[in-house]
Amino acid sequence: MLDAGCGTGENALHVASLGLSVLGVDVAETALAIARKKAEKRGIEIEFVAADAFQLERLGRMFQTVLDCGLFHTFDDDERTRYVASLASVTEHDGTLYVLCFSDDGPDTGPHPISKEELRTAFNSGSGWNVAAIVPDRIQTRFHDHGAPAWFATIKRI
Ligand SMILES: C[S@@+](CC[C@H](N)C(=O)[O-])C[C@H]1O[C@@H](n2cnc3c(N)ncnc32)[C@H](O)[C@@H]1O
């Protein structure tokens, strides 16, 4: 599994602890250093490397499963197009991308609320994706006691 924008690695570490092979990537070296320390302390085998989510093809690897928790919603329209293409370049045919992002289904939405339509537009068949499901969820933040409204999207690579 690839965790794009893994931050300090909590999600990637959880999946790796279940026995899957996981690569976490982020642009923030400070976050990666914390993630690597956590892995060492917990005795979890996992890779964390610095990589730009807009240039994932540079990894030279393909993944059956990709996770985006809290990255997609930080990008504007133009960036989304580039990011979606970058994700497509490293996701196997019939692979699955999971996106957890702020939703526009308030109250108390996060700072970059995304509509279901925006998700469907970004991950359209022309860009190599099929949105299989978008369900309401919550995403933890530093400024919400019980998380912010989120969409949990399951998106298939076609
Ligand atoms: C809101 S944090 C989410 C971290 C983690 N996924 C989580 O759920 O806790 C977004 C992360 O995306 C990273 N990021 C932002 N732009 C990026 C890019 N172009 N390429 C890779 N990582 C990026 C940030 O450094 C940050 O760690």
The ligand as a MOL file (V3000), in Angstrom:
LIG
                    3D

  0  0  0     0  0            999 V3000
M  V30 BEGIN CTAB
M  V30 COUNTS 27 29 0 0 0
M  V30 BEGIN ATOM
M  V30 1 C -3.2010 16.9500 6.8390 0
M  V30 2 S -1.6620 16.1270 6.7230 0 CHG=1
M  V30 3 C -2.2200 14.4420 6.7830 0
M  V30 4 C -1.1720 13.5050 7.3060 0
M  V30 5 C -1.5970 12.0480 7.4150 0
M  V30 6 N -2.0510 11.5080 6.1670 0
M  V30 7 C -2.6620 11.8730 8.4770 0
M  V30 8 O -3.7500 11.4140 8.1530 0
M  V30 9 O -2.3870 12.1630 9.6490 0 CHG=-1
M  V30 10 C -1.1960 16.3450 5.0050 0
M  V30 11 C 0.1980 15.8370 4.7060 0
M  V30 12 O 0.4420 15.9640 3.3130 0
M  V30 13 C 1.7820 16.3690 3.1280 0
M  V30 14 N 1.9080 16.9960 1.8060 0
M  V30 15 C 1.4610 18.2060 1.3900 0
M  V30 16 N 1.7720 18.4150 0.0970 0
M  V30 17 C 2.4240 17.2980 -0.3290 0
M  V30 18 C 2.9890 16.8910 -1.5640 0
M  V30 19 N 2.9620 17.6880 -2.6470 0
M  V30 20 N 3.5730 15.6800 -1.6420 0
M  V30 21 C 3.6230 14.8460 -0.5670 0
M  V30 22 N 3.1070 15.1760 0.6460 0
M  V30 23 C 2.5090 16.3830 0.7590 0
M  V30 24 C 2.0560 17.3270 4.2860 0
M  V30 25 O 3.4420 17.4600 4.5340 0
M  V30 26 C 1.3070 16.6260 5.4180 0
M  V30 27 O 2.1400 15.7450 6.1290 0
M  V30 END ATOM
M  V30 BEGIN BOND
M  V30 1 1 1 2
M  V30 2 1 2 3
M  V30 3 1 2 10
M  V30 4 1 3 4
M  V30 5 1 4 5
M  V30 6 1 5 6
M  V30 7 1 5 7
M  V30 8 2 7 8
M  V30 9 1 7 9
M  V30 10 1 10 11
M  V30 11 1 11 12
M  V30 12 1 11 26
M  V30 13 1 12 13
M  V30 14 1 13 14
M  V30 15 1 13 24
M  V30 16 1 14 15
M  V30 17 1 14 23
M  V30 18 2 15 16
M  V30 19 1 16 17
M  V30 20 1 17 18
M  V30 21 2 17 23
M  V30 22 1 18 19
M  V30 23 2 18 20
M  V30 24 1 20 21
M  V30 25 2 21 22
M  V30 26 1 22 23
M  V30 27 1 24 25
M  V30 28 1 24 26
M  V30 29 1 26 27
M  V30 END BOND
M  V30 END CTAB
M  END
